Amino acid sequence: MSTMALARVDIMAEQSGGKVGKLLSADLGTFQITAQNSAEDSYVAGGAFNTWSREKTMFISVRLHYALR
């Protein structure tokens, strides 16, 4: 897990009075590839068929479920 994600999980657990336990499950959500630094590409059209740019940006959402102690 990235340092940023771990920091967020720790903050949420601390706010609820608990500590992060073991990882129970992980799910992959939206996976989108667009032209790098492009505000015009969208998930529906532009990013899906962009062949003019070799540089790409990936957006991947991951849902992690942890036990609390």
Phi and psi restraints in degrees (range 20) as a CNS / XPLOR table:
assign (resid 1 and name C) (resid 2 and name N)
       (resid 2 and name CA) (resid 2 and name C) 1.0 -69.6 20.0 2
assign (resid 2 and name N) (resid 2 and name CA)
       (resid 2 and name C) (resid 3 and name N) 1.0 158.5 20.0 2
assign (resid 2 and name C) (resid 3 and name N)
       (resid 3 and name CA) (resid 3 and name C) 1.0 -62.0 20.0 2
assign (resid 3 and name N) (resid 3 and name CA)
       (resid 3 and name C) (resid 4 and name N) 1.0 -39.9 20.0 2
assign (resid 3 and name C) (resid 4 and name N)
       (resid 4 and name CA) (resid 4 and name C) 1.0 -64.9 20.0 2
assign (resid 4 and name N) (resid 4 and name CA)
       (resid 4 and name C) (resid 5 and name N) 1.0 -43.8 20.0 2
assign (resid 4 and name C) (resid 5 and name N)
       (resid 5 and name CA) (resid 5 and name C) 1.0 -64.1 20.0 2
assign (resid 5 and name N) (resid 5 and name CA)
       (resid 5 and name C) (resid 6 and name N) 1.0 -42.3 20.0 2
assign (resid 5 and name C) (resid 6 and name N)
       (resid 6 and name CA) (resid 6 and name C) 1.0 -63.4 20.0 2
assign (resid 6 and name N) (resid 6 and name CA)
       (resid 6 and name C) (resid 7 and name N) 1.0 -40.2 20.0 2
assign (resid 6 and name C) (resid 7 and name N)
       (resid 7 and name CA) (resid 7 and name C) 1.0 -62.4 20.0 2
assign (resid 7 and name N) (resid 7 and name CA)
       (resid 7 and name C) (resid 8 and name N) 1.0 -40.7 20.0 2
assign (resid 7 and name C) (resid 8 and name N)
       (resid 8 and name CA) (resid 8 and name C) 1.0 -66.7 20.0 2
assign (resid 8 and name N) (resid 8 and name CA)
       (resid 8 and name C) (resid 9 and name N) 1.0 -43.2 20.0 2
assign (resid 8 and name C) (resid 9 and name N)
       (resid 9 and name CA) (resid 9 and name C) 1.0 -62.8 20.0 2
assign (resid 9 and name N) (resid 9 and name CA)
       (resid 9 and name C) (resid 10 and name N) 1.0 -43.2 20.0 2
assign (resid 9 and name C) (resid 10 and name N)
       (resid 10 and name CA) (resid 10 and name C) 1.0 -60.6 20.0 2
assign (resid 10 and name N) (resid 10 and name CA)
       (resid 10 and name C) (resid 11 and name N) 1.0 -42.2 20.0 2
assign (resid 10 and name C) (resid 11 and name N)
       (resid 11 and name CA) (resid 11 and name C) 1.0 -63.4 20.0 2
assign (resid 11 and name N) (resid 11 and name CA)
       (resid 11 and name C) (resid 12 and name N) 1.0 -45.3 20.0 2
assign (resid 11 and name C) (resid 12 and name N)
       (resid 12 and name CA) (resid 12 and name C) 1.0 -63.3 20.0 2
assign (resid 12 and name N) (resid 12 and name CA)
       (resid 12 and name C) (resid 13 and name N) 1.0 -42.3 20.0 2
assign (resid 12 and name C) (resid 13 and name N)
       (resid 13 and name CA) (resid 13 and name C) 1.0 -64.7 20.0 2
assign (resid 13 and name N) (resid 13 and name CA)
       (resid 13 and name C) (resid 14 and name N) 1.0 -43.4 20.0 2
assign (resid 13 and name C) (resid 14 and name N)
       (resid 14 and name CA) (resid 14 and name C) 1.0 -61.8 20.0 2
assign (resid 14 and name N) (resid 14 and name CA)
       (resid 14 and name C) (resid 15 and name N) 1.0 -40.4 20.0 2
assign (resid 14 and name C) (resid 15 and name N)
       (resid 15 and name CA) (resid 15 and name C) 1.0 -64.6 20.0 2
assign (resid 15 and name N) (resid 15 and name CA)
       (resid 15 and name C) (resid 16 and name N) 1.0 -26.4 20.0 2
assign (resid 15 and name C) (resid 16 and name N)
       (resid 16 and name CA) (resid 16 and name C) 1.0 -94.1 20.0 2
assign (resid 16 and name N) (resid 16 and name CA)
       (resid 16 and name C) (resid 17 and name N) 1.0 2.5 20.0 2
assign (resid 16 and name C) (resid 17 and name N)
       (resid 17 and name CA) (resid 17 and name C) 1.0 81.8 20.0 2
assign (resid 17 and name N) (resid 17 and name CA)
       (resid 17 and name C) (resid 18 and name N) 1.0 18.4 20.0 2
assign (resid 17 and name C) (resid 18 and name N)
       (resid 18 and name CA) (resid 18 and name C) 1.0 -122.2 20.0 2
assign (resid 18 and name N) (resid 18 and name CA)
       (resid 18 and name C) (resid 19 and name N) 1.0 -171.5 20.0 2
assign (resid 18 and name C) (resid 19 and name N)
       (resid 19 and name CA) (resid 19 and name C) 1.0 -132.5 20.0 2
assign (resid 19 and name N) (resid 19 and name CA)
       (resid 19 and name C) (resid 20 and name N) 1.0 152.6 20.0 2
assign (resid 19 and name C) (resid 20 and name N)
       (resid 20 and name CA) (resid 20 and name C) 1.0 -69.9 20.0 2
assign (resid 20 and name N) (resid 20 and name CA)
       (resid 20 and name C) (resid 21 and name N) 1.0 129.3 20.0 2
assign (resid 20 and name C) (resid 21 and name N)
       (resid 21 and name CA) (resid 21 and name C) 1.0 -100.0 20.0 2
assign (resid 21 and name N) (resid 21 and name CA)
       (resid 21 and name C) (resid 22 and name N) 1.0 -149.7 20.0 2
assign (resid 21 and name C) (resid 22 and name N)
       (resid 22 and name CA) (resid 22 and name C) 1.0 -80.0 20.0 2
assign (resid 22 and name N) (resid 22 and name CA)
       (resid 22 and name C) (resid 23 and name N) 1.0 156.3 20.0 2
assign (resid 22 and name C) (resid 23 and name N)
       (resid 23 and name CA) (resid 23 and name C) 1.0 -71.4 20.0 2
assign (resid 23 and name N) (resid 23 and name CA)
       (resid 23 and name C) (resid 24 and name N) 1.0 124.0 20.0 2
assign (resid 23 and name C) (resid 24 and name N)
       (resid 24 and name CA) (resid 24 and name C) 1.0 -91.5 20.0 2
assign (resid 24 and name N) (resid 24 and name CA)
       (resid 24 and name C) (resid 25 and name N) 1.0 -40.3 20.0 2
assign (resid 24 and name C) (resid 25 and name N)
       (resid 25 and name CA) (resid 25 and name C) 1.0 -162.9 20.0 2
assign (resid 25 and name N) (resid 25 and name CA)
       (resid 25 and name C) (resid 26 and name N) 1.0 163.1 20.0 2
assign (resid 25 and name C) (resid 26 and name N)
       (resid 26 and name CA) (resid 26 and name C) 1.0 -141.6 20.0 2
assign (resid 26 and name N) (resid 26 and name CA)
       (resid 26 and name C) (resid 27 and name N) 1.0 136.0 20.0 2
assign (resid 26 and name C) (resid 27 and name N)
       (resid 27 and name CA) (resid 27 and name C) 1.0 -127.1 20.0 2
assign (resid 27 and name N) (resid 27 and name CA)
       (resid 27 and name C) (resid 28 and name N) 1.0 137.1 20.0 2
assign (resid 27 and name C) (resid 28 and name N)
       (resid 28 and name CA) (resid 28 and name C) 1.0 -89.7 20.0 2
assign (resid 28 and name N) (resid 28 and name CA)
       (resid 28 and name C) (resid 29 and name N) 1.0 129.7 20.0 2
assign (resid 28 and name C) (resid 29 and name N)
       (resid 29 and name CA) (resid 29 and name C) 1.0 -105.3 20.0 2
assign (resid 29 and name N) (resid 29 and name CA)
       (resid 29 and name C) (resid 30 and name N) 1.0 -129.1 20.0 2
assign (resid 29 and name C) (resid 30 and name N)
       (resid 30 and name CA) (resid 30 and name C) 1.0 -63.8 20.0 2
assign (resid 30 and name N) (resid 30 and name CA)
       (resid 30 and name C) (resid 31 and name N) 1.0 136.1 20.0 2
assign (resid 30 and name C) (resid 31 and name N)
       (resid 31 and name CA) (resid 31 and name C) 1.0 -128.4 20.0 2
assign (resid 31 and name N) (resid 31 and name CA)
       (resid 31 and name C) (resid 32 and name N) 1.0 112.9 20.0 2
assign (resid 31 and name C) (resid 32 and name N)
       (resid 32 and name CA) (resid 32 and name C) 1.0 -131.4 20.0 2
assign (resid 32 and name N) (resid 32 and name CA)
       (resid 32 and name C) (resid 33 and name N) 1.0 135.3 20.0 2
assign (resid 32 and name C) (resid 33 and name N)
       (resid 33 and name CA) (resid 33 and name C) 1.0 -120.1 20.0 2
assign (resid 33 and name N) (resid 33 and name CA)
       (resid 33 and name C) (resid 34 and name N) 1.0 125.5 20.0 2
assign (resid 33 and name C) (resid 34 and name N)
       (resid 34 and name CA) (resid 34 and name C) 1.0 -131.4 20.0 2
assign (resid 34 and name N) (resid 34 and name CA)
       (resid 34 and name C) (resid 35 and name N) 1.0 169.6 20.0 2
assign (resid 34 and name C) (resid 35 and name N)
       (resid 35 and name CA) (resid 35 and name C) 1.0 -63.4 20.0 2
assign (resid 35 and name N) (resid 35 and name CA)
       (resid 35 and name C) (resid 36 and name N) 1.0 142.3 20.0 2
assign (resid 35 and name C) (resid 36 and name N)
       (resid 36 and name CA) (resid 36 and name C) 1.0 -60.5 20.0 2
assign (resid 36 and name N) (resid 36 and name CA)
       (resid 36 and name C) (resid 37 and name N) 1.0 134.3 20.0 2
assign (resid 36 and name C) (resid 37 and name N)
       (resid 37 and name CA) (resid 37 and name C) 1.0 57.8 20.0 2
assign (resid 37 and name N) (resid 37 and name CA)
       (resid 37 and name C) (resid 38 and name N) 1.0 29.8 20.0 2
assign (resid 37 and name C) (resid 38 and name N)
       (resid 38 and name CA) (resid 38 and name C) 1.0 -101.9 20.0 2
assign (resid 38 and name N) (resid 38 and name CA)
       (resid 38 and name C) (resid 39 and name N) 1.0 121.4 20.0 2
assign (resid 38 and name C) (resid 39 and name N)
       (resid 39 and name CA) (resid 39 and name C) 1.0 -89.4 20.0 2
assign (resid 39 and name N) (resid 39 and name CA)
       (resid 39 and name C) (resid 40 and name N) 1.0 -10.0 20.0 2
assign (resid 39 and name C) (resid 40 and name N)
       (resid 40 and name CA) (resid 40 and name C) 1.0 -88.3 20.0 2
assign (resid 40 and name N) (resid 40 and name CA)
       (resid 40 and name C) (resid 41 and name N) 1.0 -29.7 20.0 2
assign (resid 40 and name C) (resid 41 and name N)
       (resid 41 and name CA) (resid 41 and name C) 1.0 -68.5 20.0 2
assign (resid 41 and name N) (resid 41 and name CA)
       (resid 41 and name C) (resid 42 and name N) 1.0 140.2 20.0 2
assign (resid 41 and name C) (resid 42 and name N)
       (resid 42 and name CA) (resid 42 and name C) 1.0 -125.2 20.0 2
assign (resid 42 and name N) (resid 42 and name CA)
       (resid 42 and name C) (resid 43 and name N) 1.0 163.2 20.0 2
assign (resid 42 and name C) (resid 43 and name N)
       (resid 43 and name CA) (resid 43 and name C) 1.0 -61.7 20.0 2
assign (resid 43 and name N) (resid 43 and name CA)
       (resid 43 and name C) (resid 44 and name N) 1.0 -35.0 20.0 2
assign (resid 43 and name C) (resid 44 and name N)
       (resid 44 and name CA) (resid 44 and name C) 1.0 -73.7 20.0 2
assign (resid 44 and name N) (resid 44 and name CA)
       (resid 44 and name C) (resid 45 and name N) 1.0 -43.7 20.0 2
assign (resid 44 and name C) (resid 45 and name N)
       (resid 45 and name CA) (resid 45 and name C) 1.0 -125.9 20.0 2
assign (resid 45 and name N) (resid 45 and name CA)
       (resid 45 and name C) (resid 46 and name N) 1.0 -75.4 20.0 2
assign (resid 45 and name C) (resid 46 and name N)
       (resid 46 and name CA) (resid 46 and name C) 1.0 -53.6 20.0 2
assign (resid 46 and name N) (resid 46 and name CA)
       (resid 46 and name C) (resid 47 and name N) 1.0 -48.1 20.0 2
assign (resid 46 and name C) (resid 47 and name N)
       (resid 47 and name CA) (resid 47 and name C) 1.0 -68.9 20.0 2
assign (resid 47 and name N) (resid 47 and name CA)
       (resid 47 and name C) (resid 48 and name N) 1.0 -28.8 20.0 2
assign (resid 47 and name C) (resid 48 and name N)
       (resid 48 and name CA) (resid 48 and name C) 1.0 -72.6 20.0 2
assign (resid 48 and name N) (resid 48 and name CA)
       (resid 48 and name C) (resid 49 and name N) 1.0 -27.9 20.0 2
assign (resid 48 and name C) (resid 49 and name N)
       (resid 49 and name CA) (resid 49 and name C) 1.0 -122.0 20.0 2
assign (resid 49 and name N) (resid 49 and name CA)
       (resid 49 and name C) (resid 50 and name N) 1.0 19.0 20.0 2
assign (resid 49 and name C) (resid 50 and name N)
       (resid 50 and name CA) (resid 50 and name C) 1.0 -75.3 20.0 2
assign (resid 50 and name N) (resid 50 and name CA)
       (resid 50 and name C) (resid 51 and name N) 1.0 113.5 20.0 2
assign (resid 50 and name C) (resid 51 and name N)
       (resid 51 and name CA) (resid 51 and name C) 1.0 -117.3 20.0 2
assign (resid 51 and name N) (resid 51 and name CA)
       (resid 51 and name C) (resid 52 and name N) 1.0 -2.7 20.0 2
assign (resid 51 and name C) (resid 52 and name N)
       (resid 52 and name CA) (resid 52 and name C) 1.0 -84.5 20.0 2
assign (resid 52 and name N) (resid 52 and name CA)
       (resid 52 and name C) (resid 53 and name N) 1.0 -19.5 20.0 2
assign (resid 52 and name C) (resid 53 and name N)
       (resid 53 and name CA) (resid 53 and name C) 1.0 -113.2 20.0 2
assign (resid 53 and name N) (resid 53 and name CA)
       (resid 53 and name C) (resid 54 and name N) 1.0 130.2 20.0 2
assign (resid 53 and name C) (resid 54 and name N)
       (resid 54 and name CA) (resid 54 and name C) 1.0 -83.4 20.0 2
assign (resid 54 and name N) (resid 54 and name CA)
       (resid 54 and name C) (resid 55 and name N) 1.0 -26.3 20.0 2
assign (resid 54 and name C) (resid 55 and name N)
       (resid 55 and name CA) (resid 55 and name C) 1.0 -84.0 20.0 2
assign (resid 55 and name N) (resid 55 and name CA)
       (resid 55 and name C) (resid 56 and name N) 1.0 126.5 20.0 2
assign (resid 55 and name C) (resid 56 and name N)
       (resid 56 and name CA) (resid 56 and name C) 1.0 -127.1 20.0 2
assign (resid 56 and name N) (resid 56 and name CA)
       (resid 56 and name C) (resid 57 and name N) 1.0 157.2 20.0 2
assign (resid 56 and name C) (resid 57 and name N)
       (resid 57 and name CA) (resid 57 and name C) 1.0 -118.6 20.0 2
assign (resid 57 and name N) (resid 57 and name CA)
       (resid 57 and name C) (resid 58 and name N) 1.0 133.7 20.0 2
assign (resid 57 and name C) (resid 58 and name N)
       (resid 58 and name CA) (resid 58 and name C) 1.0 -110.2 20.0 2
assign (resid 58 and name N) (resid 58 and name CA)
       (resid 58 and name C) (resid 59 and name N) 1.0 136.4 20.0 2
assign (resid 58 and name C) (resid 59 and name N)
       (resid 59 and name CA) (resid 59 and name C) 1.0 -118.5 20.0 2
assign (resid 59 and name N) (resid 59 and name CA)
       (resid 59 and name C) (resid 60 and name N) 1.0 120.7 20.0 2
assign (resid 59 and name C) (resid 60 and name N)
       (resid 60 and name CA) (resid 60 and name C) 1.0 -130.7 20.0 2
assign (resid 60 and name N) (resid 60 and name CA)
       (resid 60 and name C) (resid 61 and name N) 1.0 126.7 20.0 2
assign (resid 60 and name C) (resid 61 and name N)
       (resid 61 and name CA) (resid 61 and name C) 1.0 -102.0 20.0 2
assign (resid 61 and name N) (resid 61 and name CA)
       (resid 61 and name C) (resid 62 and name N) 1.0 134.1 20.0 2
assign (resid 61 and name C) (resid 62 and name N)
       (resid 62 and name CA) (resid 62 and name C) 1.0 -127.4 20.0 2
assign (resid 62 and name N) (resid 62 and name CA)
       (resid 62 and name C) (resid 63 and name N) 1.0 132.1 20.0 2
assign (resid 62 and name C) (resid 63 and name N)
       (resid 63 and name CA) (resid 63 and name C) 1.0 -106.3 20.0 2
assign (resid 63 and name N) (resid 63 and name CA)
       (resid 63 and name C) (resid 64 and name N) 1.0 122.5 20.0 2
assign (resid 63 and name C) (resid 64 and name N)
       (resid 64 and name CA) (resid 64 and name C) 1.0 -112.6 20.0 2
assign (resid 64 and name N) (resid 64 and name CA)
       (resid 64 and name C) (resid 65 and name N) 1.0 134.6 20.0 2
assign (resid 64 and name C) (resid 65 and name N)
       (resid 65 and name CA) (resid 65 and name C) 1.0 -114.2 20.0 2
assign (resid 65 and name N) (resid 65 and name CA)
       (resid 65 and name C) (resid 66 and name N) 1.0 118.2 20.0 2
assign (resid 65 and name C) (resid 66 and name N)
       (resid 66 and name CA) (resid 66 and name C) 1.0 -113.2 20.0 2
assign (resid 66 and name N) (resid 66 and name CA)
       (resid 66 and name C) (resid 67 and name N) 1.0 151.5 20.0 2
assign (resid 66 and name C) (resid 67 and name N)
       (resid 67 and name CA) (resid 67 and name C) 1.0 -81.5 20.0 2
assign (resid 67 and name N) (resid 67 and name CA)
       (resid 67 and name C) (resid 68 and name N) 1.0 147.9 20.0 2
assign (resid 67 and name C) (resid 68 and name N)
       (resid 68 and name CA) (resid 68 and name C) 1.0 -106.0 20.0 2
assign (resid 68 and name N) (resid 68 and name CA)
       (resid 68 and name C) (resid 69 and name N) 1.0 142.3 20.0 2
